[in-house]
Amino acid sequence: MTPKNITYFNNKKFVNAKRIALLGSTGSIGTQALDVISRYPDEFIAEILTAGNNIELLIEQAKKFQPDSVVIGNTNHYNLLKESLKNLPIKVLCR
C-alpha cells in the first residue's frame, strides 16, 4: 500500500506533492499559478487544466505540464483539442 504522502504521476514519484486542478488555466491567475507550479515541480502537480475558449494556450499548457485531464468549455474547440493531444496520455473532456 502506498503511503498517503507519496503520489505517482506519469511514472514519477512525488513525496508530499499537492495535486492541483486549475479552473481557468489560460487566464491571468491560472497562468501565474502554472508559473509557480513550474518553479516547484517536486511540490505541485498540475493534474487538471481547464479553459473556456483559449484553445491554443490550453494545448501548449497540456503539452508542457502533461496533466491527467484537460477540459474545454467551448464545444466548438473539442475536436481540435482532442486531435492536438491524441498522442499523449491525457484525457480530453468538454463541459
QUIRAJO-V513331 format. One record per residue. N is the residue number from 0. RES is the residue in one small letter. NEAR is the number of other ideal C-beta (glycine too) atoms within 10 Angstrom. D_CENTER is the distance of its C-alpha to the mean C-alpha in Angstrom with 2 decimals. Layout:
# QUIRAJO-V513331
n: <N:N>
res: <RES:RES>
near: <NEAR:NEAR>
d_center: <D_CENTER:D_CENTER>
This chain:
# QUIRAJO-V513331
n: <0:1:2:3:4:5:6:7:8:9:10:11:12:13:14:15:16:17:18:19:20:21:22:23:24:25:26:27:28:29:30:31:32:33:34:35:36:37:38:39:40:41:42:43:44:45:46:47:48:49:50:51:52:53:54:55:56:57:58:59:60:61:62:63:64:65:66:67:68:69:70:71:72:73:74:75:76:77:78:79:80:81:82:83:84:85:86:87:88:89:90:91:92:93:94>
res: <m:t:p:k:n:i:t:y:f:n:n:k:k:f:v:n:a:k:r:i:a:l:l:g:s:t:g:s:i:g:t:q:a:l:d:v:i:s:r:y:p:d:e:f:i:a:e:i:l:t:a:g:n:n:i:e:l:l:i:e:q:a:k:k:f:q:p:d:s:v:v:i:g:n:t:n:h:y:n:l:l:k:e:s:l:k:n:l:p:i:k:v:l:c:r>
near: <3:8:7:7:9:11:17:10:15:13:6:12:11:18:10:10:20:12:14:18:14:22:14:16:27:22:16:8:11:21:15:10:17:20:9:11:18:12:9:10:13:11:13:19:21:25:18:18:27:21:26:16:13:20:18:13:16:27:20:13:22:22:13:12:22:17:25:16:14:26:21:26:16:14:9:10:20:17:12:14:22:15:11:20:18:9:8:14:9:21:12:19:14:15:10>
d_center: <26.19:23.21:23.79:21.55:20.56:19.22:15.79:15.12:11.69:12.00:15.69:15.49:17.25:16.19:18.98:18.38:14.65:13.06:10.01:8.25:7.23:7.41:9.90:10.71:8.19:10.77:13.68:15.71:14.55:10.80:11.45:13.75:11.45:9.10:12.56:13.56:10.70:11.67:15.25:14.98:12.95:15.32:14.93:11.28:8.18:4.70:4.80:4.12:3.87:7.55:10.43:14.11:15.56:14.14:13.17:13.91:11.62:8.60:9.68:10.22:6.92:5.44:8.66:8.62:5.76:5.90:3.46:6.35:6.04:5.88:9.00:11.59:14.59:17.12:18.43:20.01:16.79:15.63:17.74:16.72:12.97:14.02:16.46:14.36:11.91:14.84:15.37:12.04:11.43:8.55:9.84:10.38:11.94:14.10:15.50>
